[in-house]
């Protein structure tokens, strides 16, 4: 069994910096996520807590 099959979806760890860059978050939002979670958090936590401004 692969390690990818063992871990539930969204439980992989992400760098907050990489997440902010990938989802085009503002520096202010990146700093807020850093204060909440530190430099690393699960994908599920980041996705559920990130706020993104409307681009349109």
C-alpha positions, 0 to 999 in steps of 0.5 A, a space after each residue: 500500500 502506498 503512503 498516499 493511500 494511507 493518508 486521508 485527503 487534506 491531511 498532507 502538510 503544506 508550507 503556508 508560504 507556498 499555499 499563499 503563493 499558489 492561491 494568490 493570497 495577500 501578504 496580510 492574509 498570509 501573515 494571518 495564516 502564519 499566526 494561526 498555524 505557524 509555517 506548516 499546516 494541513 491542506 484542509 486547515 488552510 483551505 477552510 481558513 483562508 480568506 480570498 478577495 474577489 478578483 472581479 
